[in-house]
């Protein structure tokens, strides 16, 4: 009953008035969950979902940023015969709309991460722990990029394109092939 509220090492005693019996509960004090850890398949599924949400949010905020910039610039008066910094005013305004869209696109992952955290609040701590473990494995297994060349590129240095166990195994094989080629051609 009270084992999952986050109080470790404390014993709570509850006595029953009618029977005189006493029930003792062992309760955890730290904030870590007692539930099972996330499996690798579930982790990769959540990682892909996070990437999809971030990409969608980037597209949405990019379009919104471009629309807001266009709306603002559409309401100001511009003399089309007078150059702005030596350039045609319509070209400058069009560039400003693209800059606004680009800035909105860069803000997208911040919004996407917030949406992902709200959507997966129940498994977020397990996801973060598994992500930390995954990134430590990537750090330990990745190759030294100092011996890369056009014919021997580094395979996904940060592991951003790994979304399954098969993808991870393929990444490991690619890293071993890179090491072998770098060793043979030195």
C-alpha positions as a printed NumPy array, in Angstrom:
array([[  0.   ,   0.   ,   0.   ],
       [  2.577,   2.601,   1.047],
       [  5.621,   0.961,  -0.536],
       [  5.715,   3.228,  -3.613],
       [  5.429,   6.683,  -2.069],
       [  9.186,   7.26 ,  -1.893],
       [ 10.127,   6.936,   1.77 ],
       [ 12.91 ,   4.38 ,   2.259],
       [ 14.022,   2.907,   5.541],
       [ 11.167,   4.207,   7.655],
       [  8.739,   1.906,   9.287],
       [  5.187,   3.124,   9.52 ],
       [  3.004,   1.496,  12.088],
       [ -0.748,   1.42 ,  11.753],
       [ -2.774,  -0.012,  14.567],
       [ -6.287,  -1.208,  14.239],
       [ -8.606,   0.041,  16.967],
       [-10.914,  -2.949,  16.95 ],
       [ -8.51 ,  -5.871,  16.936],
       [ -5.485,  -4.36 ,  18.63 ],
       [ -3.292,  -5.67 ,  15.766],
       [ -0.467,  -3.62 ,  14.459],
       [  0.522,  -3.503,  10.771],
       [  4.027,  -2.382,   9.818],
       [  4.833,  -0.972,   6.384],
       [  8.333,  -0.713,   4.958],
       [  8.469,   2.496,   2.955],
       [ 11.205,   4.03 ,   0.718],
       [ 12.674,   7.5  ,   1.363],
       [ 14.432,   8.174,  -1.942],
       [ 12.7  ,   9.292,  -5.105],
       [ 13.701,   6.378,  -7.303],
       [ 10.953,   4.102,  -8.443],
       [ 10.776,   0.453,  -7.467],
       [  9.283,  -0.575, -10.794],
       [ 11.231,  -2.478, -13.416],
       [ 13.588,  -0.733, -15.765],
       [ 12.699,   0.082, -19.327],
       [ 13.6  ,  -2.603, -21.856],
       [ 15.844,  -1.67 , -24.755],
       [ 13.032,  -2.137, -27.259],
       [ 10.793,   0.239, -25.286],
       [ 13.673,   2.709, -24.933],
       [ 14.318,   2.776, -28.682],
       [ 10.582,   3.161, -29.309],
       [ 10.476,   6.187, -26.97 ],
       [ 13.658,   7.587, -28.525],
       [ 12.095,   7.435, -31.983],
       [  8.888,   8.983, -30.638],
       [ 10.931,  11.81 , -29.103],
       [ 12.638,  12.442, -32.437],
       [  9.322,  12.471, -34.324],
       [  7.759,  14.865, -31.808],
       [ 10.794,  17.18 , -31.969],
       [ 10.772,  17.194, -35.775],
       [  7.029,  17.904, -35.898],
       [  7.396,  20.677, -33.343],
       [ 10.263,  22.167, -35.363],
       [  8.169,  22.236, -38.52 ],
       [  5.216,  23.752, -36.659],
       [  7.28 ,  26.429, -34.876],
       [  9.15 ,  27.174, -38.117],
       [  5.897,  27.817, -39.956],
       [  4.581,  29.819, -37.003],
       [  7.779,  31.898, -36.855],
       [  7.591,  32.625, -40.585],
       [  3.893,  33.541, -40.322],
       [  4.458,  35.855, -37.341],
       [  7.362,  37.554, -39.124],
       [  5.323,  37.9  , -42.332],
       [  2.39 ,  39.314, -40.391],
       [  4.59 ,  41.887, -38.665],
       [  6.465,  42.907, -41.816],
       [  3.227,  43.034, -43.814],
       [  1.903,  45.747, -41.499],
       [  4.829,  48.161, -41.724],
       [  5.228,  50.748, -44.453],
       [  8.239,  50.291, -46.704],
       [  9.329,  52.545, -49.525],
       [  9.982,  50.068, -52.341],
       [ 12.138,  52.56 , -54.257],
       [ 14.519,  53.183, -51.345],
       [ 17.113,  50.4  , -50.84 ],
       [ 17.682,  48.862, -47.42 ],
       [ 21.437,  48.414, -46.819],
       [ 21.917,  48.65 , -50.572],
       [ 19.48 ,  45.833, -51.335],
       [ 15.994,  45.694, -52.754],
       [ 13.464,  46.086, -49.877],
       [ 11.377,  43.107, -50.979],
       [ 14.457,  40.876, -50.925],
       [ 15.352,  42.095, -47.425],
       [ 11.801,  41.515, -46.178],
       [ 11.697,  38.061, -47.779],
       [ 15.009,  37.226, -46.124],
       [ 13.626,  38.433, -42.797],
       [ 10.642,  36.081, -43.168],
       [ 13.025,  33.186, -43.799],
       [ 15.117,  34.21 , -40.783],
       [ 11.978,  34.254, -38.629],
       [ 11.036,  30.8  , -39.907],
       [ 14.566,  29.54 , -39.245],
       [ 14.529,  30.925, -35.714],
       [ 11.162,  29.266, -35.12 ],
       [ 12.538,  25.99 , -36.468],
       [ 15.41 ,  26.178, -33.974],
       [ 12.941,  26.687, -31.113],
       [ 10.997,  23.572, -32.095],
       [ 13.018,  20.977, -30.138],
       [ 12.457,  22.917, -26.91 ],
       [  8.705,  22.725, -27.401],
       [  8.914,  19.12 , -28.627],
       [ 10.899,  17.999, -25.596],
       [  8.314,  19.556, -23.299],
       [  5.508,  17.756, -25.128],
       [  7.436,  14.465, -24.97 ],
       [  8.027,  14.856, -21.227],
       [  4.358,  15.601, -20.578],
       [  3.217,  12.708, -22.738],
       [  5.582,  10.153, -21.139],
       [  5.625,  11.421, -17.571],
       [  5.217,   7.953, -16.062],
       [  8.298,   6.446, -17.753],
       [ 10.439,   9.575, -17.99 ],
       [ 12.874,   8.738, -15.173],
       [ 13.408,   5.244, -16.576],
       [ 13.839,   6.703, -20.072],
       [ 16.423,   9.215, -18.847],
       [ 18.361,   6.515, -16.972],
       [ 18.319,   4.235, -20.032],
       [ 19.343,   7.17 , -22.249],
       [ 22.291,   7.901, -19.983],
       [ 23.309,   4.232, -20.126],
       [ 22.916,   4.174, -23.924],
       [ 25.045,   7.289, -24.365],
       [ 27.754,   5.868, -22.099],
       [ 27.79 ,   2.73 , -24.28 ],
       [ 28.039,   4.896, -27.392],
       [ 30.932,   6.851, -25.845],
       [ 32.751,   3.647, -24.955],
       [ 32.285,   1.935, -28.331],
       [ 32.611,   4.787, -30.816],
       [ 35.653,   5.16 , -33.007],
       [ 38.413,   7.731, -33.055],
       [ 37.508,  10.163, -35.852],
       [ 41.086,  11.333, -36.408],
       [ 41.642,   8.601, -39.009],
       [ 38.575,   9.32 , -41.13 ],
       [ 38.759,   9.937, -44.864],
       [ 36.412,  10.247, -47.819],
       [ 36.613,   6.507, -48.42 ],
       [ 36.305,   5.67 , -44.686],
       [ 33.782,   8.001, -42.971],
       [ 33.009,   7.823, -39.245],
       [ 29.811,   5.812, -38.591],
       [ 27.24 ,   7.984, -36.728],
       [ 29.576,   9.427, -34.074],
       [ 26.8  ,  10.355, -31.604],
       [ 24.461,   7.423, -32.308],
       [ 21.618,   9.725, -33.349],
       [ 20.308,   7.389, -36.046],
       [ 20.071,   4.276, -33.866],
       [ 16.412,   3.41 , -33.226],
       [ 16.493,  -0.365, -32.663],
       [ 18.653,  -3.15 , -31.323],
       [ 19.384,  -4.206, -34.902],
       [ 20.485,  -0.637, -35.657],
       [ 22.787,  -0.686, -32.63 ],
       [ 24.307,  -3.999, -33.699],
       [ 24.797,  -2.634, -37.215],
       [ 26.449,   0.47 , -35.741],
       [ 28.829,  -1.763, -33.763],
       [ 29.702,  -3.689, -36.948],
       [ 30.286,  -0.412, -38.805],
       [ 32.553,   0.823, -35.999],
       [ 34.571,  -2.401, -36.136],
       [ 34.852,  -2.122, -39.933],
       [ 36.03 ,   1.485, -39.552],
       [ 38.679,   0.428, -37.016],
       [ 39.833,  -2.398, -39.262],
       [ 40.108,  -0.142, -42.333],
       [ 41.874,   2.585, -40.355],
       [ 44.355,   0.032, -38.999],
       [ 45.015,  -1.561, -42.411],
       [ 45.608,   1.692, -44.275],
       [ 47.906,   3.361, -41.731]])
